[in-house]
């Protein structure tokens, strides 16, 4: 994988903004800016059920996404922040879909075993399975992003 600091910076800033946005609704509510809080929750609504019983709370208000999504986004962002320390390892050489499945499996098991009545998941199990998935997604996404970024910056990249 070719490393591009500008590509890494763009992806990391986007991840930080996305993950930081999870906290806008409770902070806005606490500050009395209910309109901002509602708009923020509406922004995240298409990607999360936002069940308040299944969400972390801050200052007596729920985050904009559930436990599982919070874990995914936080782990994705933290993993991205740590990846420059590991970029010279062979970790990025061939991160394939089957390897990504290993990280997604805990999330699927946590959900499916709960639905099937085998066990009842908890805020911790939902967050931990989300953390595993988010870390795997970062490891999978960064090499693909770097490929795209370096190709996009070339003058012969096809325009739309």
C-alpha positions in Angstrom: 0.0 0.0 0.0 1.3 3.4 -0.9 1.0 5.8 2.0 -0.2 9.3 1.6 -0.2 11.6 4.6 -2.7 13.9 2.9 -5.0 11.0 2.2 -4.6 9.8 5.7 -5.4 13.2 7.1 -8.5 13.6 5.1 -9.9 10.2 6.1 -9.0 10.8 9.8 -10.6 14.2 9.9 -13.8 12.8 8.3 -13.8 10.0 10.9 -13.2 12.4 13.8 -16.0 14.7 12.6 -18.4 11.7 12.2 -17.6 10.3 15.6 -17.5 13.7 17.3 -21.0 14.3 15.8 -22.4 11.5 18.0 -21.9 13.8 21.0 -23.5 16.9 19.4 -27.1 16.0 20.3 -26.6 15.5 24.1 -24.3 18.5 24.4 -26.8 20.7 22.4 -29.7 19.5 24.6 -27.7 20.2 27.7 -26.8 23.7 26.4 -30.5 24.4 25.5 -30.1 24.2 21.7 -32.8 21.6 21.1 -33.1 22.4 17.4 -29.4 21.5 16.8 -29.9 18.3 18.8 -32.9 17.3 16.8 -31.2 18.0 13.5 -28.1 16.0 14.6 -30.3 13.0 15.5 -32.1 13.3 12.2 -28.7 13.3 10.4 -27.8 9.9 12.0 -31.3 8.4 11.8 -30.9 6.7 8.4 -28.0 4.6 9.7 -29.1 3.7 13.2 -32.4 2.9 15.0 -31.4 5.3 17.8 -33.3 3.4 20.4 -32.7 5.4 23.6 -32.8 2.2 25.7 -29.9 0.9 23.6 -27.8 4.1 23.6 -25.1 5.6 25.8 -26.2 8.8 27.6 -24.3 12.0 28.3 -25.8 14.7 30.6 -29.1 12.9 30.7 -29.5 12.8 26.9 -28.8 9.9 24.5 -26.0 9.9 22.0 -27.1 10.1 18.4 -26.6 6.4 17.8 -26.9 3.1 19.7 -24.3 1.2 21.7 -23.2 -0.9 18.8 -22.9 2.0 16.3 -21.0 4.0 19.0 -18.5 1.2 19.3 -18.1 0.9 15.6 -17.5 4.6 15.0 -15.2 5.1 18.1 -13.1 2.0 17.3 -12.9 3.0 13.6 -11.6 6.4 14.5 -9.2 5.2 17.3 -7.8 2.5 15.0 -7.2 5.1 12.2 -5.4 7.3 14.8 -3.1 4.3 15.7 -2.5 3.0 12.2 0.5 5.3 11.4 2.4 3.4 14.1 1.8 0.1 12.3 1.9 1.2 8.6 5.2 -0.5 7.9 3.9 -3.9 9.0 2.5 -6.5 6.6 -0.9 -6.0 8.1 -2.0 -4.0 5.1 -0.6 -6.2 2.4 -3.7 -8.3 1.9 -6.6 -7.4 4.1 -9.3 -9.4 2.3 -13.0 -9.8 2.9 -12.6 -13.1 4.7 -10.2 -11.4 7.2 -12.8 -8.6 7.6 -15.4 -11.3 8.4 -13.4 -12.2 11.5 -14.0 -8.8 12.9 -17.7 -8.7 11.9 -18.5 -12.1 13.3 -18.8 -11.0 17.0 -21.3 -8.4 15.9 -23.4 -10.9 14.0 -23.2 -13.5 16.8 -24.2 -10.9 19.4 -27.2 -9.9 17.4 -28.3 -13.3 16.1 -27.9 -15.2 19.5 -30.1 -12.5 21.0 -32.8 -12.7 18.3 -32.8 -16.5 18.6 -33.2 -16.3 22.3 -29.9 -18.2 23.0 -28.6 -15.3 25.1 -29.6 -11.7 25.9 -27.1 -9.2 24.8 -26.2 -6.2 26.9 -24.9 -2.7 26.4 -21.4 -4.1 27.0 -21.7 -6.9 24.5 -23.2 -4.6 21.9 -20.4 -2.0 22.4 -17.6 -4.6 22.4 -18.9 -6.3 19.2 -19.2 -2.9 17.6 -15.6 -2.1 18.7 -14.4 -5.3 17.0 -16.3 -4.5 13.8 -15.1 -0.8 13.8 -11.4 -1.8 14.2 -11.7 -4.3 11.4 -13.5 -1.8 9.1 -10.7 0.7 9.7 -8.0 -1.9 8.8 -10.0 -2.8 5.7 -10.9 0.8 4.7 -7.5 2.5 5.0 -5.7 0.5 2.3 -8.6 0.9 -0.1 -8.8 4.6 0.7 -5.1 5.1 0.1 -5.4 3.3 -3.3 -8.2 5.6 -4.2 -6.5 8.7 -2.9 -3.3 8.1 -4.8 -5.1 7.2 -8.0 -7.4 10.2 -7.7 -4.5 12.6 -7.3 -2.9 11.4 -10.6 -3.6 13.7 -13.6 -4.9 10.8 -15.7 -7.7 9.9 -13.2 -11.0 9.6 -15.2 -13.3 12.5 -14.5 -17.1 12.1 -14.1 
